[in-house]
Amino acid sequence: MANEKLRAANVAKKDEFYTQLADIENELKHYKQHFKDKVVLCNCDDPRVSNFFHYFSYNFEQLGLKKLITTCYKSQERDLFSQNDSERAIWLEYFGDKNNNCVPDPEEIGIHYFKGDGDFRSAECIELLKEADIVVTNPPFSLFREYVAQLMKYEKKFVIVGHQNAISYREIFPLIKDNKLWLGYGFKGGAGHFISKYEDTATAGDHREGMIRVSGVNWFTNLEIQKRHEDLILYKSYNTEEYPHYDNYDAINVDKTADIPMDYDGVMGVPITFLDKYNPDQFVIIDAIGRYSMINGPTPETQGKYLTDINGKHRYARILIRRRQSSASTYPQPEETTLMAAEKQEGYGKE
Ligand SMILES: C[S@@+](CC[C@H](N)C(=O)[O-])C[C@H]1O[C@@H](n2cnc3c(N)ncnc32)[C@H](O)[C@@H]1O
């Protein structure tokens, strides 16, 4: 029991770090067009320290937001708003600047108390989630699966920070495959520097005062971004020496995303980092493999075989893709979907 508690405390401690304003600005500058007239929810954010709250409250007018809601898990003392009720969780709502000083003043921010602890899964928080159009935060990594499942359940748009390990979670990968979730622009050098009270978790050599470096973090979103519609320029030609076939799976192996052959129409296994360059107009994702298929799991046919083996040697996990035959026209864009459906209707466009 004591061990259980210690483990839970350690997990919670690792979840307790804060995103830098510069990283939020760097990512969100690519999504500005999505925020007009929208209700934004930051639901893992103590407003005293959350730069998400800071970003959206200070950019409220510029983004044209309708409302900002911020919920704080087990609110600590709230000296920012000079009300000393340390035990109760709160949530805030902000409708923009009223006195034209371009600053979110405490009297412009509505403070409400939760009955519970402000857990994003609680009924009270779910009511606020239902109100939201776009959810933006860095949720606790330890609850990432549940966090994303809830966003999916309530069909919310989102931009959230997560660890790239999540790509290969059984709950997350199918969403990526089905174009329900994709990677954002990312952190410089693939690592985030987060503000932390727990400096002891810093990796040796990467230590900065009050900060931890977390490699492999990324942004996960389901909002359209330009990057996702940029073609990867291919220049290599397929040949059997450079692109061997897997022993136990009908696909060829490609070791580097940049080396994807431009003239191979079959299935190719590419590194996980491919996702950073993935354009659904150009490629289709079919599965991911390592020991097993990510989509099918172990099956009687594949039991005991390692799917990325080449001449009996295991290769790293791979994402399986295929080139689209005619690029751009095949992946339905939001606008195109309606148009194409209309065009298919009998008599459309005729006198
Ligand atoms: C990685 S930190 C990020 C904090 C803040 N979003 C930011 O980016 O600066 C995750 C936050 O989620 C909070 N948290 C942990 N469990 C939670 C839960 N069940 N519901 C809501 N928030 C939670 C933690 O207290 C922590 O502040």
The ligand as an SDF file (V2000), in Angstrom:
LIG
                    3D

 27 29  0  0  0  0  0  0  0  0999 V2000
    2.3690   18.4790  -17.6100 C   0  0  0  0  0  0  0  0  0  0  0  0
    1.5070   19.5170  -16.4590 S   0  0  0  0  0  0  0  0  0  0  0  0
    1.1480   20.8730  -17.4770 C   0  0  0  0  0  0  0  0  0  0  0  0
    0.5320   22.0140  -16.7990 C   0  0  0  0  0  0  0  0  0  0  0  0
    0.0360   23.1020  -17.7460 C   0  0  0  0  0  0  0  0  0  0  0  0
   -1.0050   22.5730  -18.6310 N   0  0  0  0  0  0  0  0  0  0  0  0
    1.1870   23.6230  -18.5680 C   0  0  0  0  0  0  0  0  0  0  0  0
    1.3760   23.1790  -19.6880 O   0  0  0  0  0  0  0  0  0  0  0  0
    1.9270   24.4740  -18.0800 O   0  0  0  0  0  0  0  0  0  0  0  0
   -0.0130   18.6550  -16.2640 C   0  0  0  0  0  0  0  0  0  0  0  0
   -0.9490   19.3070  -15.2930 C   0  0  0  0  0  0  0  0  0  0  0  0
   -2.1350   18.5210  -15.1830 O   0  0  0  0  0  0  0  0  0  0  0  0
   -2.5430   18.5110  -13.8420 C   0  0  0  0  0  0  0  0  0  0  0  0
   -3.3240   17.2840  -13.6290 N   0  0  0  0  0  0  0  0  0  0  0  0
   -2.8970   16.0960  -13.1910 C   0  0  0  0  0  0  0  0  0  0  0  0
   -3.9170   15.2310  -13.1230 N   0  0  0  0  0  0  0  0  0  0  0  0
   -5.0110   15.8940  -13.5610 C   0  0  0  0  0  0  0  0  0  0  0  0
   -6.3720   15.5360  -13.6990 C   0  0  0  0  0  0  0  0  0  0  0  0
   -6.7870   14.3110  -13.4120 N   0  0  0  0  0  0  0  0  0  0  0  0
   -7.2350   16.4700  -14.1470 N   0  0  0  0  0  0  0  0  0  0  0  0
   -6.8130   17.7060  -14.4630 C   0  0  0  0  0  0  0  0  0  0  0  0
   -5.5210   18.1070  -14.3430 N   0  0  0  0  0  0  0  0  0  0  0  0
   -4.6380   17.2080  -13.8860 C   0  0  0  0  0  0  0  0  0  0  0  0
   -1.2700   18.5420  -13.0400 C   0  0  0  0  0  0  0  0  0  0  0  0
   -1.5060   19.0750  -11.7690 O   0  0  0  0  0  0  0  0  0  0  0  0
   -0.3800   19.4280  -13.9070 C   0  0  0  0  0  0  0  0  0  0  0  0
   -0.4570   20.7540  -13.4990 O   0  0  0  0  0  0  0  0  0  0  0  0
  1  2  1  0
  2  3  1  0
  2 10  1  0
  3  4  1  0
  4  5  1  0
  5  6  1  0
  5  7  1  0
  7  8  2  0
  7  9  1  0
 10 11  1  0
 11 12  1  0
 11 26  1  0
 12 13  1  0
 13 14  1  0
 13 24  1  0
 14 15  1  0
 14 23  1  0
 15 16  2  0
 16 17  1  0
 17 18  1  0
 17 23  2  0
 18 19  1  0
 18 20  2  0
 20 21  1  0
 21 22  2  0
 22 23  1  0
 24 25  1  0
 24 26  1  0
 26 27  1  0
M  CHG  2   2   1   9  -1
M  END
$$$$
